[in-house]
Amino acid sequence: MKHRFLEITYRRGKPLAAYLYLPRNPGDKAARTDRQDSGLLIDYASDDRPIGIEITAPSKITLAALNQALSFAHQENATALCRISFQEMGIDLSQRAWLNGQNDSSQK
């Protein structure tokens, strides 16, 4: 997989958990996991490449916390991810600069 994508698990119509798949090789599996202060879990392959980020409480995570975890894993910020997915998870984007630093106030 060459691109990252976000998978969201719902229970009774509400986001229960999410997983941000990072670029990986076929057959990659998590060999170790690092817990971030925000509660995000970064999975690494056996050669220490980051392969995914588990979001255990999607409605409580901020975009800033997710981007901090991505930075820790030497990945680009999440600004290119699908904004609808973040809104479905309950991530508050209203106070955040979004795509290329544009203000999000026009989207309210």
MOZI-V454860 format. One record per run of one state. SS is the DSSP state (H for helix, E for strand, C for the rest). FROM is the first residue (numbers start at 1). TO is the last residue. If there is no record, write none. Layout:
# MOZI-V454860
ss from to
SS FROM TO
SS FROM TO
This chain:
# MOZI-V454860
ss from to
C 1 4
E 5 11
C 12 13
E 14 21
C 22 31
E 32 35
C 36 40
E 41 44
C 45 49
E 50 55
C 56 57
H 58 60
C 61 62
H 63 72
C 73 77
H 78 80
C 81 82
H 83 89
C 90 97
E 98 98
H 99 101
E 102 102
C 103 104
H 105 107
C 108 108
